[in-house]
Amino acid sequence: MQIVGYILIALGAIDFLLGNFAQINLTGFMGAASSFSPIILIVVGGLLTQVSNKK
């Protein structure tokens, strides 16, 4: 579970960097929500890592 969380955090960071500096939209299939996808990915990944740490 923790590994999946870290992968989602990394994907969120990559999506943010590519979207801002390279003008590449990795999550264009999400429509208007793709502008919030880095935030969503990082928050969900952080939650997954925290949940797996408490076990």
C-alpha positions in Angstrom: 0.0 0.0 0.0 2.8 2.4 0.9 4.6 1.7 -2.5 1.4 2.6 -4.4 1.2 5.8 -2.4 4.7 6.8 -3.3 4.0 6.0 -6.9 1.0 8.3 -6.9 3.0 11.1 -5.2 5.7 10.7 -7.9 3.1 10.8 -10.7 1.5 13.9 -9.2 4.9 15.6 -9.1 5.7 14.5 -12.7 2.3 15.7 -13.9 2.8 19.1 -12.2 6.3 19.6 -13.6 5.4 18.5 -17.2 2.2 20.5 -17.2 3.9 23.7 -16.1 7.2 23.6 -17.8 6.8 21.4 -20.9 3.1 22.1 -21.6 2.4 18.3 -21.7 -1.0 17.2 -20.2 -0.7 13.7 -18.9 -4.2 13.6 -17.6 -6.1 15.1 -20.6 -8.6 12.3 -20.5 -10.0 13.7 -17.3 -11.4 16.8 -19.0 -11.7 19.9 -16.8 -10.5 17.9 -13.7 -7.1 17.4 -15.3 -6.0 20.8 -14.0 -6.5 19.5 -10.4 -5.0 16.1 -11.1 -1.5 16.7 -9.5 -3.2 17.8 -6.3 -5.5 14.8 -6.3 -2.7 12.4 -7.0 -0.5 13.8 -4.3 -3.2 13.9 -1.7 -4.4 10.4 -2.4 -0.8 9.1 -2.4 -0.1 10.9 0.9 -3.2 9.3 2.5 -2.2 5.9 1.3 1.3 6.2 2.8 -0.2 7.5 6.1 -2.7 4.7 6.3 0.0 2.0 5.7 2.3 3.6 8.3 -0.3 3.3 11.1 -0.5 -0.5 10.7 
